[in-house]
Amino acid sequence: MKRINYLLIVLSLLSVMACAGNDKITSDTNVLPVSSRQFISDHFKDIPVSHIQIEKNLIRISSYDVILTDGTNVEFNHKGEWKDVVFQYETFRMPLHSHH
C-alpha cells in the first residue's frame, strides 16, 4: 500500500512539472507565424514589440500574446490568427476650435 501511494505521489509531481513552465517569453518576432507578423506590421507598424509570451499546452503551442511598448496586448491562436486586441491606453485627440 505504501508503494502504491508513493507511486501516485511521484506520478502527480511529474504531471505537475510537465504542465508548469511551458510558457516562453521572448522579444524575437520571428517566433510568430507569418500571419501574426503581418497583422502587427499592418495595424501597429509604429509601435515596437515589448515582448511575446508563447503559451504551450503539453503537446503544442496554444497561443501567442504579443505585448507592445504602449501596453497594447494582441493575442493570436496557435495558427497565428488574431483572437483579441486589448488597448492599455487610449488617446483621444479633439480638434481645437477658435472662439472668435
N, C-alpha and C positions, 0 to 999 in steps of 0.2 A: 504493500500500500504506500509506503514512504517513497518507493522508487517511482510509482506512477505519479504521485504528487510532485516529486522533483522534476520528472519529465514534463509535466504540464506547465510548471513554472518556467522551465527553460524554453519551451516552445512559445509561451506567451511573451517572454522577454525578447526572443528572436523576432517575433512578428512585430512587436512594437518598434524594435530597432530598424526593421526593414521599412516601416512606414515613416519613421521620423527622419528628418534631414534630407528629404527628397527634393526640396526646393533649392534652386541655384540662383544666385544673384550675380549679374554681370552688367557691364556698360557697353559691351560689344553688340552692336545692332545686327551683325552678320549672323547671330544665332537665330534671328527671327526668320520665319518663312518670307519668301519674296513678296507675297501679297500684303503681309503686315508692314514690311518696309515701305512698300509703295503707298499704302494708306497713310502712314506717318508723313512721308515726304509730300503727298498731295494735300494733306489737311493741316499739317503742323511743321512746315518746312523751315520756319524761322525760330522754332523752339527746340533747343537741344534736348537729347535724351539724358536724363539723370542716371537712371538705372533700369534694368529689366529683371523681373523676378519670373523665373521659369518654374512652374508648379508641375510636379510629376506625381502620378499615382504609382502603383507597384510596377507597372509594365511600360508605360509611355508618358510623354508629356501630355498634361491635361489642359494647360493654358499658359499664356504669357501675359504678364502685367507690365506694361511699359509706363514708367513714371517720367514725365517731362520736368524740366527745371522750373516751370511755372506752377507745378503742383498738379497738372492735369494727369489723370490716370486713364490709359487706354488699355482695355482688356481684349485679348484675342483668344479664340479657341485653339485647339491643337493643330488645326489645319491652317491657321493664320487669318481666319475670318474674324472681323471685329465683332465683339459682343456688347461692349459697353464703353462709354466715354463719360468720365466724371471730371468736371472742371472744379479745381480747388478755389480759384479766384476768378471772378468775372469783373471786367471793367466796362462800364457803360459810358460812352462819350456823348455828351449832349452838345448840340451846336450852340455857339454863342450868338446871341442876338443883341444888337444895339437898340437902345430905347430912345430914339431921337424923335 
